[in-house]
């Protein structure tokens, strides 16, 4: 009877632990003049500076948090955007940023379904515009990688195994 109760409780725990479909993604990218193609097209950047973008995206809440930082630009920042576009392809603004602080840290921006699809497909890039490069001095393609998460079922199974071993060792005494 105890074994049936244990199996019933374990089955319920497994069912409820596996119903969550939330996935968290790590957002990353390096920003440089070669990707911006300043004064010479994609791959021929003559601007200056480097930067990076990092952050997270939670597909269950649709919340996007990011950090953009840069250094050694030729002039002051005049604009920053996330644009829609594959590597080497220019596109319209997908998401505006609220300030030009360096580092720029923004938390919990609610994305639309279309924005989510484009972000996760690798079709967003960050473009940092300066006084000397109105079209963007440095650019960086944004990538999204799934955060590996330990399986709840694995831990439940390990717990059940430990209980079985404990029970066996108490019987043999």
Phi and psi in radians as a Rosetta constraint file:
Dihedral C 1 N 2 CA 2 C 2 CIRCULARHARMONIC -1.107 0.35
Dihedral N 2 CA 2 C 2 N 3 CIRCULARHARMONIC -0.660 0.35
Dihedral C 2 N 3 CA 3 C 3 CIRCULARHARMONIC -1.141 0.35
Dihedral N 3 CA 3 C 3 N 4 CIRCULARHARMONIC -0.742 0.35
Dihedral C 3 N 4 CA 4 C 4 CIRCULARHARMONIC -1.089 0.35
Dihedral N 4 CA 4 C 4 N 5 CIRCULARHARMONIC -0.725 0.35
Dihedral C 4 N 5 CA 5 C 5 CIRCULARHARMONIC -1.086 0.35
Dihedral N 5 CA 5 C 5 N 6 CIRCULARHARMONIC -0.770 0.35
Dihedral C 5 N 6 CA 6 C 6 CIRCULARHARMONIC -1.069 0.35
Dihedral N 6 CA 6 C 6 N 7 CIRCULARHARMONIC -0.805 0.35
Dihedral C 6 N 7 CA 7 C 7 CIRCULARHARMONIC -1.099 0.35
Dihedral N 7 CA 7 C 7 N 8 CIRCULARHARMONIC -0.677 0.35
Dihedral C 7 N 8 CA 8 C 8 CIRCULARHARMONIC -1.111 0.35
Dihedral N 8 CA 8 C 8 N 9 CIRCULARHARMONIC -0.847 0.35
Dihedral C 8 N 9 CA 9 C 9 CIRCULARHARMONIC -1.123 0.35
Dihedral N 9 CA 9 C 9 N 10 CIRCULARHARMONIC -0.733 0.35
Dihedral C 9 N 10 CA 10 C 10 CIRCULARHARMONIC -1.108 0.35
Dihedral N 10 CA 10 C 10 N 11 CIRCULARHARMONIC -0.694 0.35
Dihedral C 10 N 11 CA 11 C 11 CIRCULARHARMONIC -1.119 0.35
Dihedral N 11 CA 11 C 11 N 12 CIRCULARHARMONIC -0.752 0.35
Dihedral C 11 N 12 CA 12 C 12 CIRCULARHARMONIC -1.107 0.35
Dihedral N 12 CA 12 C 12 N 13 CIRCULARHARMONIC -0.750 0.35
Dihedral C 12 N 13 CA 13 C 13 CIRCULARHARMONIC -1.089 0.35
Dihedral N 13 CA 13 C 13 N 14 CIRCULARHARMONIC -0.740 0.35
Dihedral C 13 N 14 CA 14 C 14 CIRCULARHARMONIC -1.114 0.35
Dihedral N 14 CA 14 C 14 N 15 CIRCULARHARMONIC -0.751 0.35
Dihedral C 14 N 15 CA 15 C 15 CIRCULARHARMONIC -1.073 0.35
Dihedral N 15 CA 15 C 15 N 16 CIRCULARHARMONIC -0.860 0.35
Dihedral C 15 N 16 CA 16 C 16 CIRCULARHARMONIC -1.259 0.35
Dihedral N 16 CA 16 C 16 N 17 CIRCULARHARMONIC -0.505 0.35
Dihedral C 16 N 17 CA 17 C 17 CIRCULARHARMONIC -1.335 0.35
Dihedral N 17 CA 17 C 17 N 18 CIRCULARHARMONIC -0.382 0.35
Dihedral C 17 N 18 CA 18 C 18 CIRCULARHARMONIC -1.725 0.35
Dihedral N 18 CA 18 C 18 N 19 CIRCULARHARMONIC 0.016 0.35
Dihedral C 18 N 19 CA 19 C 19 CIRCULARHARMONIC -1.446 0.35
Dihedral N 19 CA 19 C 19 N 20 CIRCULARHARMONIC -0.258 0.35
Dihedral C 19 N 20 CA 20 C 20 CIRCULARHARMONIC -1.330 0.35
Dihedral N 20 CA 20 C 20 N 21 CIRCULARHARMONIC 2.288 0.35
Dihedral C 20 N 21 CA 21 C 21 CIRCULARHARMONIC -1.969 0.35
Dihedral N 21 CA 21 C 21 N 22 CIRCULARHARMONIC 0.271 0.35
Dihedral C 21 N 22 CA 22 C 22 CIRCULARHARMONIC -1.180 0.35
Dihedral N 22 CA 22 C 22 N 23 CIRCULARHARMONIC 2.396 0.35
Dihedral C 22 N 23 CA 23 C 23 CIRCULARHARMONIC -2.262 0.35
Dihedral N 23 CA 23 C 23 N 24 CIRCULARHARMONIC 2.331 0.35
Dihedral C 23 N 24 CA 24 C 24 CIRCULARHARMONIC -1.844 0.35
Dihedral N 24 CA 24 C 24 N 25 CIRCULARHARMONIC 2.341 0.35
Dihedral C 24 N 25 CA 25 C 25 CIRCULARHARMONIC -1.969 0.35
Dihedral N 25 CA 25 C 25 N 26 CIRCULARHARMONIC 2.469 0.35
Dihedral C 25 N 26 CA 26 C 26 CIRCULARHARMONIC -1.574 0.35
Dihedral N 26 CA 26 C 26 N 27 CIRCULARHARMONIC 2.255 0.35
Dihedral C 26 N 27 CA 27 C 27 CIRCULARHARMONIC -1.809 0.35
Dihedral N 27 CA 27 C 27 N 28 CIRCULARHARMONIC 2.342 0.35
Dihedral C 27 N 28 CA 28 C 28 CIRCULARHARMONIC -2.703 0.35
Dihedral N 28 CA 28 C 28 N 29 CIRCULARHARMONIC 2.807 0.35
Dihedral C 28 N 29 CA 29 C 29 CIRCULARHARMONIC 3.066 0.35
Dihedral N 29 CA 29 C 29 N 30 CIRCULARHARMONIC 2.614 0.35
Dihedral C 29 N 30 CA 30 C 30 CIRCULARHARMONIC -1.807 0.35
Dihedral N 30 CA 30 C 30 N 31 CIRCULARHARMONIC 2.541 0.35
Dihedral C 30 N 31 CA 31 C 31 CIRCULARHARMONIC -2.065 0.35
Dihedral N 31 CA 31 C 31 N 32 CIRCULARHARMONIC 2.263 0.35
Dihedral C 31 N 32 CA 32 C 32 CIRCULARHARMONIC -2.706 0.35
Dihedral N 32 CA 32 C 32 N 33 CIRCULARHARMONIC 2.951 0.35
Dihedral C 32 N 33 CA 33 C 33 CIRCULARHARMONIC -1.250 0.35
Dihedral N 33 CA 33 C 33 N 34 CIRCULARHARMONIC -0.442 0.35
Dihedral C 33 N 34 CA 34 C 34 CIRCULARHARMONIC -1.124 0.35
Dihedral N 34 CA 34 C 34 N 35 CIRCULARHARMONIC -0.681 0.35
Dihedral C 34 N 35 CA 35 C 35 CIRCULARHARMONIC -1.242 0.35
Dihedral N 35 CA 35 C 35 N 36 CIRCULARHARMONIC -0.515 0.35
Dihedral C 35 N 36 CA 36 C 36 CIRCULARHARMONIC -1.298 0.35
Dihedral N 36 CA 36 C 36 N 37 CIRCULARHARMONIC -0.492 0.35
Dihedral C 36 N 37 CA 37 C 37 CIRCULARHARMONIC 1.185 0.35
Dihedral N 37 CA 37 C 37 N 38 CIRCULARHARMONIC 0.508 0.35
Dihedral C 37 N 38 CA 38 C 38 CIRCULARHARMONIC -1.052 0.35
Dihedral N 38 CA 38 C 38 N 39 CIRCULARHARMONIC 2.254 0.35
Dihedral C 38 N 39 CA 39 C 39 CIRCULARHARMONIC 0.913 0.35
Dihedral N 39 CA 39 C 39 N 40 CIRCULARHARMONIC 0.988 0.35
Dihedral C 39 N 40 CA 40 C 40 CIRCULARHARMONIC 2.682 0.35
Dihedral N 40 CA 40 C 40 N 41 CIRCULARHARMONIC 0.158 0.35
Dihedral C 40 N 41 CA 41 C 41 CIRCULARHARMONIC 1.432 0.35
Dihedral N 41 CA 41 C 41 N 42 CIRCULARHARMONIC 2.948 0.35
Dihedral C 41 N 42 CA 42 C 42 CIRCULARHARMONIC -0.979 0.35
Dihedral N 42 CA 42 C 42 N 43 CIRCULARHARMONIC 2.252 0.35
Dihedral C 42 N 43 CA 43 C 43 CIRCULARHARMONIC 1.571 0.35
Dihedral N 43 CA 43 C 43 N 44 CIRCULARHARMONIC -0.128 0.35
Dihedral C 43 N 44 CA 44 C 44 CIRCULARHARMONIC -2.067 0.35
Dihedral N 44 CA 44 C 44 N 45 CIRCULARHARMONIC 0.598 0.35
Dihedral C 44 N 45 CA 45 C 45 CIRCULARHARMONIC -1.141 0.35
Dihedral N 45 CA 45 C 45 N 46 CIRCULARHARMONIC 2.347 0.35
Dihedral C 45 N 46 CA 46 C 46 CIRCULARHARMONIC -2.017 0.35
Dihedral N 46 CA 46 C 46 N 47 CIRCULARHARMONIC 0.088 0.35
Dihedral C 46 N 47 CA 47 C 47 CIRCULARHARMONIC -1.199 0.35
Dihedral N 47 CA 47 C 47 N 48 CIRCULARHARMONIC -2.997 0.35
Dihedral C 47 N 48 CA 48 C 48 CIRCULARHARMONIC -2.188 0.35
Dihedral N 48 CA 48 C 48 N 49 CIRCULARHARMONIC 3.043 0.35
Dihedral C 48 N 49 CA 49 C 49 CIRCULARHARMONIC 1.610 0.35
Dihedral N 49 CA 49 C 49 N 50 CIRCULARHARMONIC 2.855 0.35
Dihedral C 49 N 50 CA 50 C 50 CIRCULARHARMONIC -2.511 0.35
Dihedral N 50 CA 50 C 50 N 51 CIRCULARHARMONIC 2.919 0.35
Dihedral C 50 N 51 CA 51 C 51 CIRCULARHARMONIC -2.953 0.35
Dihedral N 51 CA 51 C 51 N 52 CIRCULARHARMONIC -3.116 0.35
Dihedral C 51 N 52 CA 52 C 52 CIRCULARHARMONIC -2.638 0.35
Dihedral N 52 CA 52 C 52 N 53 CIRCULARHARMONIC 2.745 0.35
Dihedral C 52 N 53 CA 53 C 53 CIRCULARHARMONIC -2.243 0.35
Dihedral N 53 CA 53 C 53 N 54 CIRCULARHARMONIC 2.404 0.35
Dihedral C 53 N 54 CA 54 C 54 CIRCULARHARMONIC -2.563 0.35
Dihedral N 54 CA 54 C 54 N 55 CIRCULARHARMONIC 2.842 0.35
Dihedral C 54 N 55 CA 55 C 55 CIRCULARHARMONIC 2.855 0.35
Dihedral N 55 CA 55 C 55 N 56 CIRCULARHARMONIC -2.831 0.35
Dihedral C 55 N 56 CA 56 C 56 CIRCULARHARMONIC -2.457 0.35
Dihedral N 56 CA 56 C 56 N 57 CIRCULARHARMONIC 2.734 0.35
Dihedral C 56 N 57 CA 57 C 57 CIRCULARHARMONIC -2.410 0.35
Dihedral N 57 CA 57 C 57 N 58 CIRCULARHARMONIC 2.261 0.35
Dihedral C 57 N 58 CA 58 C 58 CIRCULARHARMONIC -1.900 0.35
Dihedral N 58 CA 58 C 58 N 59 CIRCULARHARMONIC 2.000 0.35
Dihedral C 58 N 59 CA 59 C 59 CIRCULARHARMONIC -1.343 0.35
Dihedral N 59 CA 59 C 59 N 60 CIRCULARHARMONIC -0.160 0.35
Dihedral C 59 N 60 CA 60 C 60 CIRCULARHARMONIC -1.493 0.35
Dihedral N 60 CA 60 C 60 N 61 CIRCULARHARMONIC -0.559 0.35
Dihedral C 60 N 61 CA 61 C 61 CIRCULARHARMONIC -1.776 0.35
Dihedral N 61 CA 61 C 61 N 62 CIRCULARHARMONIC -0.226 0.35
Dihedral C 61 N 62 CA 62 C 62 CIRCULARHARMONIC 1.096 0.35
Dihedral N 62 CA 62 C 62 N 63 CIRCULARHARMONIC 0.496 0.35
Dihedral C 62 N 63 CA 63 C 63 CIRCULARHARMONIC -1.724 0.35
Dihedral N 63 CA 63 C 63 N 64 CIRCULARHARMONIC 2.281 0.35
Dihedral C 63 N 64 CA 64 C 64 CIRCULARHARMONIC -1.996 0.35
Dihedral N 64 CA 64 C 64 N 65 CIRCULARHARMONIC 2.189 0.35
Dihedral C 64 N 65 CA 65 C 65 CIRCULARHARMONIC -2.162 0.35
Dihedral N 65 CA 65 C 65 N 66 CIRCULARHARMONIC 2.414 0.35
Dihedral C 65 N 66 CA 66 C 66 CIRCULARHARMONIC -2.580 0.35
Dihedral N 66 CA 66 C 66 N 67 CIRCULARHARMONIC 2.831 0.35
Dihedral C 66 N 67 CA 67 C 67 CIRCULARHARMONIC -2.370 0.35
Dihedral N 67 CA 67 C 67 N 68 CIRCULARHARMONIC 2.153 0.35
Dihedral C 67 N 68 CA 68 C 68 CIRCULARHARMONIC -2.097 0.35
Dihedral N 68 CA 68 C 68 N 69 CIRCULARHARMONIC 2.291 0.35
Dihedral C 68 N 69 CA 69 C 69 CIRCULARHARMONIC -2.393 0.35
Dihedral N 69 CA 69 C 69 N 70 CIRCULARHARMONIC 2.720 0.35
Dihedral C 69 N 70 CA 70 C 70 CIRCULARHARMONIC -2.688 0.35
Dihedral N 70 CA 70 C 70 N 71 CIRCULARHARMONIC 2.885 0.35
Dihedral C 70 N 71 CA 71 C 71 CIRCULARHARMONIC -2.699 0.35
Dihedral N 71 CA 71 C 71 N 72 CIRCULARHARMONIC 2.820 0.35
Dihedral C 71 N 72 CA 72 C 72 CIRCULARHARMONIC 1.056 0.35
Dihedral N 72 CA 72 C 72 N 73 CIRCULARHARMONIC 0.627 0.35
Dihedral C 72 N 73 CA 73 C 73 CIRCULARHARMONIC -1.336 0.35
Dihedral N 73 CA 73 C 73 N 74 CIRCULARHARMONIC 2.759 0.35
Dihedral C 73 N 74 CA 74 C 74 CIRCULARHARMONIC -1.321 0.35
Dihedral N 74 CA 74 C 74 N 75 CIRCULARHARMONIC -0.364 0.35
Dihedral C 74 N 75 CA 75 C 75 CIRCULARHARMONIC -2.694 0.35
Dihedral N 75 CA 75 C 75 N 76 CIRCULARHARMONIC 3.096 0.35
Dihedral C 75 N 76 CA 76 C 76 CIRCULARHARMONIC -1.194 0.35
Dihedral N 76 CA 76 C 76 N 77 CIRCULARHARMONIC 2.646 0.35
Dihedral C 76 N 77 CA 77 C 77 CIRCULARHARMONIC -1.249 0.35
Dihedral N 77 CA 77 C 77 N 78 CIRCULARHARMONIC 2.282 0.35
Dihedral C 77 N 78 CA 78 C 78 CIRCULARHARMONIC -1.897 0.35
Dihedral N 78 CA 78 C 78 N 79 CIRCULARHARMONIC -0.349 0.35
Dihedral C 78 N 79 CA 79 C 79 CIRCULARHARMONIC -2.936 0.35
Dihedral N 79 CA 79 C 79 N 80 CIRCULARHARMONIC 2.672 0.35
Dihedral C 79 N 80 CA 80 C 80 CIRCULARHARMONIC -2.475 0.35
Dihedral N 80 CA 80 C 80 N 81 CIRCULARHARMONIC 2.353 0.35
Dihedral C 80 N 81 CA 81 C 81 CIRCULARHARMONIC -2.506 0.35
Dihedral N 81 CA 81 C 81 N 82 CIRCULARHARMONIC 2.749 0.35
Dihedral C 81 N 82 CA 82 C 82 CIRCULARHARMONIC -1.636 0.35
Dihedral N 82 CA 82 C 82 N 83 CIRCULARHARMONIC 2.197 0.35
Dihedral C 82 N 83 CA 83 C 83 CIRCULARHARMONIC -1.912 0.35
Dihedral N 83 CA 83 C 83 N 84 CIRCULARHARMONIC 2.758 0.35
Dihedral C 83 N 84 CA 84 C 84 CIRCULARHARMONIC -1.591 0.35
Dihedral N 84 CA 84 C 84 N 85 CIRCULARHARMONIC 2.135 0.35
Dihedral C 84 N 85 CA 85 C 85 CIRCULARHARMONIC 2.944 0.35
Dihedral N 85 CA 85 C 85 N 86 CIRCULARHARMONIC 2.466 0.35
Dihedral C 85 N 86 CA 86 C 86 CIRCULARHARMONIC -1.266 0.35
Dihedral N 86 CA 86 C 86 N 87 CIRCULARHARMONIC 2.933 0.35
Dihedral C 86 N 87 CA 87 C 87 CIRCULARHARMONIC -0.930 0.35
Dihedral N 87 CA 87 C 87 N 88 CIRCULARHARMONIC 2.247 0.35
Dihedral C 87 N 88 CA 88 C 88 CIRCULARHARMONIC 1.425 0.35
Dihedral N 88 CA 88 C 88 N 89 CIRCULARHARMONIC -0.010 0.35
Dihedral C 88 N 89 CA 89 C 89 CIRCULARHARMONIC -2.023 0.35
Dihedral N 89 CA 89 C 89 N 90 CIRCULARHARMONIC 2.253 0.35
Dihedral C 89 N 90 CA 90 C 90 CIRCULARHARMONIC -1.426 0.35
Dihedral N 90 CA 90 C 90 N 91 CIRCULARHARMONIC 2.676 0.35
Dihedral C 90 N 91 CA 91 C 91 CIRCULARHARMONIC -2.750 0.35
Dihedral N 91 CA 91 C 91 N 92 CIRCULARHARMONIC 3.051 0.35
Dihedral C 91 N 92 CA 92 C 92 CIRCULARHARMONIC -1.254 0.35
Dihedral N 92 CA 92 C 92 N 93 CIRCULARHARMONIC 2.981 0.35
Dihedral C 92 N 93 CA 93 C 93 CIRCULARHARMONIC -1.228 0.35
Dihedral N 93 CA 93 C 93 N 94 CIRCULARHARMONIC 2.220 0.35
Dihedral C 93 N 94 CA 94 C 94 CIRCULARHARMONIC -1.685 0.35
Dihedral N 94 CA 94 C 94 N 95 CIRCULARHARMONIC -0.566 0.35
Dihedral C 94 N 95 CA 95 C 95 CIRCULARHARMONIC -2.753 0.35
Dihedral N 95 CA 95 C 95 N 96 CIRCULARHARMONIC 2.171 0.35
Dihedral C 95 N 96 CA 96 C 96 CIRCULARHARMONIC -1.428 0.35
Dihedral N 96 CA 96 C 96 N 97 CIRCULARHARMONIC 2.734 0.35
Dihedral C 96 N 97 CA 97 C 97 CIRCULARHARMONIC -1.868 0.35
Dihedral N 97 CA 97 C 97 N 98 CIRCULARHARMONIC 2.665 0.35
Dihedral C 97 N 98 CA 98 C 98 CIRCULARHARMONIC -1.422 0.35
Dihedral N 98 CA 98 C 98 N 99 CIRCULARHARMONIC -0.276 0.35
Dihedral C 98 N 99 CA 99 C 99 CIRCULARHARMONIC -2.775 0.35
Dihedral N 99 CA 99 C 99 N 100 CIRCULARHARMONIC 3.109 0.35
Dihedral C 99 N 100 CA 100 C 100 CIRCULARHARMONIC -2.028 0.35
Dihedral N 100 CA 100 C 100 N 101 CIRCULARHARMONIC 0.445 0.35
Dihedral C 100 N 101 CA 101 C 101 CIRCULARHARMONIC -1.091 0.35
Dihedral N 101 CA 101 C 101 N 102 CIRCULARHARMONIC 2.566 0.35
Dihedral C 101 N 102 CA 102 C 102 CIRCULARHARMONIC -2.223 0.35
Dihedral N 102 CA 102 C 102 N 103 CIRCULARHARMONIC 1.954 0.35
Dihedral C 102 N 103 CA 103 C 103 CIRCULARHARMONIC -1.325 0.35
Dihedral N 103 CA 103 C 103 N 104 CIRCULARHARMONIC 2.646 0.35
Dihedral C 103 N 104 CA 104 C 104 CIRCULARHARMONIC -1.687 0.35
Dihedral N 104 CA 104 C 104 N 105 CIRCULARHARMONIC 2.005 0.35
Dihedral C 104 N 105 CA 105 C 105 CIRCULARHARMONIC -2.090 0.35
Dihedral N 105 CA 105 C 105 N 106 CIRCULARHARMONIC 2.088 0.35
Dihedral C 105 N 106 CA 106 C 106 CIRCULARHARMONIC -2.271 0.35
Dihedral N 106 CA 106 C 106 N 107 CIRCULARHARMONIC 2.315 0.35
Dihedral C 106 N 107 CA 107 C 107 CIRCULARHARMONIC -2.066 0.35
Dihedral N 107 CA 107 C 107 N 108 CIRCULARHARMONIC 2.519 0.35
Dihedral C 107 N 108 CA 108 C 108 CIRCULARHARMONIC 1.033 0.35
Dihedral N 108 CA 108 C 108 N 109 CIRCULARHARMONIC 0.948 0.35
Dihedral C 108 N 109 CA 109 C 109 CIRCULARHARMONIC -1.536 0.35
Dihedral N 109 CA 109 C 109 N 110 CIRCULARHARMONIC 2.183 0.35
Dihedral C 109 N 110 CA 110 C 110 CIRCULARHARMONIC -1.395 0.35
Dihedral N 110 CA 110 C 110 N 111 CIRCULARHARMONIC 2.094 0.35
Dihedral C 110 N 111 CA 111 C 111 CIRCULARHARMONIC -1.691 0.35
Dihedral N 111 CA 111 C 111 N 112 CIRCULARHARMONIC 2.626 0.35
Dihedral C 111 N 112 CA 112 C 112 CIRCULARHARMONIC -1.380 0.35
Dihedral N 112 CA 112 C 112 N 113 CIRCULARHARMONIC 2.964 0.35
Dihedral C 112 N 113 CA 113 C 113 CIRCULARHARMONIC -1.063 0.35
Dihedral N 113 CA 113 C 113 N 114 CIRCULARHARMONIC -0.695 0.35
Dihedral C 113 N 114 CA 114 C 114 CIRCULARHARMONIC -1.163 0.35
Dihedral N 114 CA 114 C 114 N 115 CIRCULARHARMONIC -0.754 0.35
Dihedral C 114 N 115 CA 115 C 115 CIRCULARHARMONIC -1.070 0.35
Dihedral N 115 CA 115 C 115 N 116 CIRCULARHARMONIC -0.745 0.35
Dihedral C 115 N 116 CA 116 C 116 CIRCULARHARMONIC -1.027 0.35
Dihedral N 116 CA 116 C 116 N 117 CIRCULARHARMONIC -0.843 0.35
Dihedral C 116 N 117 CA 117 C 117 CIRCULARHARMONIC -1.013 0.35
Dihedral N 117 CA 117 C 117 N 118 CIRCULARHARMONIC -0.820 0.35
Dihedral C 117 N 118 CA 118 C 118 CIRCULARHARMONIC -1.188 0.35
Dihedral N 118 CA 118 C 118 N 119 CIRCULARHARMONIC -0.730 0.35
Dihedral C 118 N 119 CA 119 C 119 CIRCULARHARMONIC -1.051 0.35
Dihedral N 119 CA 119 C 119 N 120 CIRCULARHARMONIC -0.878 0.35
Dihedral C 119 N 120 CA 120 C 120 CIRCULARHARMONIC -1.226 0.35
Dihedral N 120 CA 120 C 120 N 121 CIRCULARHARMONIC -0.379 0.35
Dihedral C 120 N 121 CA 121 C 121 CIRCULARHARMONIC -1.451 0.35
Dihedral N 121 CA 121 C 121 N 122 CIRCULARHARMONIC -0.037 0.35
Dihedral C 121 N 122 CA 122 C 122 CIRCULARHARMONIC 1.420 0.35
Dihedral N 122 CA 122 C 122 N 123 CIRCULARHARMONIC 0.374 0.35
Dihedral C 122 N 123 CA 123 C 123 CIRCULARHARMONIC -1.812 0.35
Dihedral N 123 CA 123 C 123 N 124 CIRCULARHARMONIC 0.491 0.35
Dihedral C 123 N 124 CA 124 C 124 CIRCULARHARMONIC -2.086 0.35
Dihedral N 124 CA 124 C 124 N 125 CIRCULARHARMONIC 2.556 0.35
Dihedral C 124 N 125 CA 125 C 125 CIRCULARHARMONIC -2.420 0.35
Dihedral N 125 CA 125 C 125 N 126 CIRCULARHARMONIC 2.690 0.35
Dihedral C 125 N 126 CA 126 C 126 CIRCULARHARMONIC -1.687 0.35
Dihedral N 126 CA 126 C 126 N 127 CIRCULARHARMONIC 2.329 0.35
Dihedral C 126 N 127 CA 127 C 127 CIRCULARHARMONIC -2.180 0.35
Dihedral N 127 CA 127 C 127 N 128 CIRCULARHARMONIC 2.175 0.35
Dihedral C 127 N 128 CA 128 C 128 CIRCULARHARMONIC -1.907 0.35
Dihedral N 128 CA 128 C 128 N 129 CIRCULARHARMONIC 2.012 0.35
Dihedral C 128 N 129 CA 129 C 129 CIRCULARHARMONIC -1.634 0.35
Dihedral N 129 CA 129 C 129 N 130 CIRCULARHARMONIC 2.504 0.35
Dihedral C 129 N 130 CA 130 C 130 CIRCULARHARMONIC -2.274 0.35
Dihedral N 130 CA 130 C 130 N 131 CIRCULARHARMONIC 3.013 0.35
Dihedral C 130 N 131 CA 131 C 131 CIRCULARHARMONIC -1.032 0.35
Dihedral N 131 CA 131 C 131 N 132 CIRCULARHARMONIC -0.605 0.35
Dihedral C 131 N 132 CA 132 C 132 CIRCULARHARMONIC -1.474 0.35
Dihedral N 132 CA 132 C 132 N 133 CIRCULARHARMONIC -0.332 0.35
Dihedral C 132 N 133 CA 133 C 133 CIRCULARHARMONIC -2.365 0.35
Dihedral N 133 CA 133 C 133 N 134 CIRCULARHARMONIC 1.451 0.35
Dihedral C 133 N 134 CA 134 C 134 CIRCULARHARMONIC -1.075 0.35
Dihedral N 134 CA 134 C 134 N 135 CIRCULARHARMONIC -0.466 0.35
Dihedral C 134 N 135 CA 135 C 135 CIRCULARHARMONIC -1.498 0.35
Dihedral N 135 CA 135 C 135 N 136 CIRCULARHARMONIC -0.099 0.35
Dihedral C 135 N 136 CA 136 C 136 CIRCULARHARMONIC 2.141 0.35
Dihedral N 136 CA 136 C 136 N 137 CIRCULARHARMONIC 2.148 0.35
Dihedral C 136 N 137 CA 137 C 137 CIRCULARHARMONIC -1.505 0.35
Dihedral N 137 CA 137 C 137 N 138 CIRCULARHARMONIC -0.670 0.35
Dihedral C 137 N 138 CA 138 C 138 CIRCULARHARMONIC -2.357 0.35
Dihedral N 138 CA 138 C 138 N 139 CIRCULARHARMONIC 2.593 0.35
Dihedral C 138 N 139 CA 139 C 139 CIRCULARHARMONIC -2.458 0.35
Dihedral N 139 CA 139 C 139 N 140 CIRCULARHARMONIC 2.629 0.35
Dihedral C 139 N 140 CA 140 C 140 CIRCULARHARMONIC -2.573 0.35
Dihedral N 140 CA 140 C 140 N 141 CIRCULARHARMONIC 2.210 0.35
Dihedral C 140 N 141 CA 141 C 141 CIRCULARHARMONIC -1.209 0.35
Dihedral N 141 CA 141 C 141 N 142 CIRCULARHARMONIC 2.449 0.35
Dihedral C 141 N 142 CA 142 C 142 CIRCULARHARMONIC -1.767 0.35
Dihedral N 142 CA 142 C 142 N 143 CIRCULARHARMONIC 2.305 0.35
Dihedral C 142 N 143 CA 143 C 143 CIRCULARHARMONIC -2.080 0.35
Dihedral N 143 CA 143 C 143 N 144 CIRCULARHARMONIC 2.662 0.35
Dihedral C 143 N 144 CA 144 C 144 CIRCULARHARMONIC -2.166 0.35
Dihedral N 144 CA 144 C 144 N 145 CIRCULARHARMONIC 2.213 0.35
Dihedral C 144 N 145 CA 145 C 145 CIRCULARHARMONIC -2.179 0.35
Dihedral N 145 CA 145 C 145 N 146 CIRCULARHARMONIC 2.344 0.35
Dihedral C 145 N 146 CA 146 C 146 CIRCULARHARMONIC -1.141 0.35
Dihedral N 146 CA 146 C 146 N 147 CIRCULARHARMONIC 2.342 0.35
Dihedral C 146 N 147 CA 147 C 147 CIRCULARHARMONIC -1.334 0.35
Dihedral N 147 CA 147 C 147 N 148 CIRCULARHARMONIC 2.118 0.35
Dihedral C 147 N 148 CA 148 C 148 CIRCULARHARMONIC -1.139 0.35
Dihedral N 148 CA 148 C 148 N 149 CIRCULARHARMONIC 2.295 0.35
Dihedral C 148 N 149 CA 149 C 149 CIRCULARHARMONIC -2.147 0.35
Dihedral N 149 CA 149 C 149 N 150 CIRCULARHARMONIC 2.290 0.35
Dihedral C 149 N 150 CA 150 C 150 CIRCULARHARMONIC -1.091 0.35
Dihedral N 150 CA 150 C 150 N 151 CIRCULARHARMONIC 2.487 0.35
Dihedral C 150 N 151 CA 151 C 151 CIRCULARHARMONIC -1.322 0.35
Dihedral N 151 CA 151 C 151 N 152 CIRCULARHARMONIC 2.270 0.35
Dihedral C 151 N 152 CA 152 C 152 CIRCULARHARMONIC -1.094 0.35
Dihedral N 152 CA 152 C 152 N 153 CIRCULARHARMONIC -0.633 0.35
Dihedral C 152 N 153 CA 153 C 153 CIRCULARHARMONIC -1.103 0.35
Dihedral N 153 CA 153 C 153 N 154 CIRCULARHARMONIC -0.649 0.35
Dihedral C 153 N 154 CA 154 C 154 CIRCULARHARMONIC -1.068 0.35
Dihedral N 154 CA 154 C 154 N 155 CIRCULARHARMONIC -0.813 0.35
Dihedral C 154 N 155 CA 155 C 155 CIRCULARHARMONIC -1.159 0.35
Dihedral N 155 CA 155 C 155 N 156 CIRCULARHARMONIC -0.633 0.35
Dihedral C 155 N 156 CA 156 C 156 CIRCULARHARMONIC -1.108 0.35
Dihedral N 156 CA 156 C 156 N 157 CIRCULARHARMONIC -0.754 0.35
Dihedral C 156 N 157 CA 157 C 157 CIRCULARHARMONIC -1.108 0.35
Dihedral N 157 CA 157 C 157 N 158 CIRCULARHARMONIC -0.711 0.35
Dihedral C 157 N 158 CA 158 C 158 CIRCULARHARMONIC -1.127 0.35
Dihedral N 158 CA 158 C 158 N 159 CIRCULARHARMONIC -0.665 0.35
Dihedral C 158 N 159 CA 159 C 159 CIRCULARHARMONIC -1.125 0.35
Dihedral N 159 CA 159 C 159 N 160 CIRCULARHARMONIC -0.753 0.35
Dihedral C 159 N 160 CA 160 C 160 CIRCULARHARMONIC -1.118 0.35
Dihedral N 160 CA 160 C 160 N 161 CIRCULARHARMONIC -0.703 0.35
Dihedral C 160 N 161 CA 161 C 161 CIRCULARHARMONIC -1.090 0.35
Dihedral N 161 CA 161 C 161 N 162 CIRCULARHARMONIC -0.752 0.35
Dihedral C 161 N 162 CA 162 C 162 CIRCULARHARMONIC -1.098 0.35
Dihedral N 162 CA 162 C 162 N 163 CIRCULARHARMONIC -0.695 0.35
Dihedral C 162 N 163 CA 163 C 163 CIRCULARHARMONIC -1.123 0.35
Dihedral N 163 CA 163 C 163 N 164 CIRCULARHARMONIC -0.694 0.35
Dihedral C 163 N 164 CA 164 C 164 CIRCULARHARMONIC -1.110 0.35
Dihedral N 164 CA 164 C 164 N 165 CIRCULARHARMONIC -0.760 0.35
Dihedral C 164 N 165 CA 165 C 165 CIRCULARHARMONIC -1.103 0.35
Dihedral N 165 CA 165 C 165 N 166 CIRCULARHARMONIC -0.710 0.35
Dihedral C 165 N 166 CA 166 C 166 CIRCULARHARMONIC -1.108 0.35
Dihedral N 166 CA 166 C 166 N 167 CIRCULARHARMONIC -0.746 0.35
Dihedral C 166 N 167 CA 167 C 167 CIRCULARHARMONIC -1.130 0.35
Dihedral N 167 CA 167 C 167 N 168 CIRCULARHARMONIC -0.757 0.35
Dihedral C 167 N 168 CA 168 C 168 CIRCULARHARMONIC -1.104 0.35
Dihedral N 168 CA 168 C 168 N 169 CIRCULARHARMONIC -0.721 0.35
Dihedral C 168 N 169 CA 169 C 169 CIRCULARHARMONIC -1.204 0.35
Dihedral N 169 CA 169 C 169 N 170 CIRCULARHARMONIC -0.563 0.35
Dihedral C 169 N 170 CA 170 C 170 CIRCULARHARMONIC -1.285 0.35
Dihedral N 170 CA 170 C 170 N 171 CIRCULARHARMONIC -0.491 0.35
Dihedral C 170 N 171 CA 171 C 171 CIRCULARHARMONIC -1.279 0.35
Dihedral N 171 CA 171 C 171 N 172 CIRCULARHARMONIC -0.581 0.35
Dihedral C 171 N 172 CA 172 C 172 CIRCULARHARMONIC -1.375 0.35
Dihedral N 172 CA 172 C 172 N 173 CIRCULARHARMONIC -0.125 0.35
